[in-house]
Amino acid sequence: MALVNLTEGQINKIQIDEGIVVMNLGELTEKIIGPTRGGAELVITPTIRDIEYDGRMGKTKGLQVKDGEDVTLTINTLDCSQDMLMVALPGSTIDATTKKITQGSFGVIADANYLTNVAVITKMLDGTFKIITLMNPMHEGAFTYKGVSKAENEHNLQFIGHYNPLNSSEKIWTIAESTTNPLVDGSI
């Protein structure tokens, strides 16, 4: 195999370290989720339909339709505050006085259970930032809580972006670049 030289542009855009996860970035309710363990993982899954026809040999350029797309952001947090546990337990209720969390009712999940957004801010080698944002996210995965000797509880948050039925042009994810940290300069 021949040795390949990298360009300065390729090197500069290497993402480093774990990044910061922020709920409701740019909103009055903005909150950093932390501490986290194991970084953040984004998965964007398109639904692509192949148009079938007689004599088709396999996937065919120009005869595919993108029918939909789902996006998931998974993190593990060590934050066991009642506020963070409420995020992990959609549909549950919390008593304003005692702060006791109780199982909620079944049925349609209220809009209040969806965050405005959740974002991951990561840094590139050139000092710029990537900001990955999911719109209308809600945790839909299982909730686990464990106490283990000489270890900390970490619970998984699996945020799934949701489309807005009242605005079909609204996108459920974006990936932006910034020359400054949006948490410091308020650029978002």
Buried (B, 14 or more C-beta within 10 A) or exposed (E): EEEEEEEEEEEEBEEEEBBBBBBBBBEEEBBBBBEBEEBBEBEBEEEEEEEEEEEEEEEEEEEEEEEEBBBBBBBBBBBEEEEBBBBBBBBBEBEEEEEEBEEBEEEEBEEEBBBBBBBBBBBBEEEBBBBBBBBBBBBEBEEEEEEEEEEEEBBBBBBBBBBEEEEEEEEBBEEBEBEEBBBEEEBB
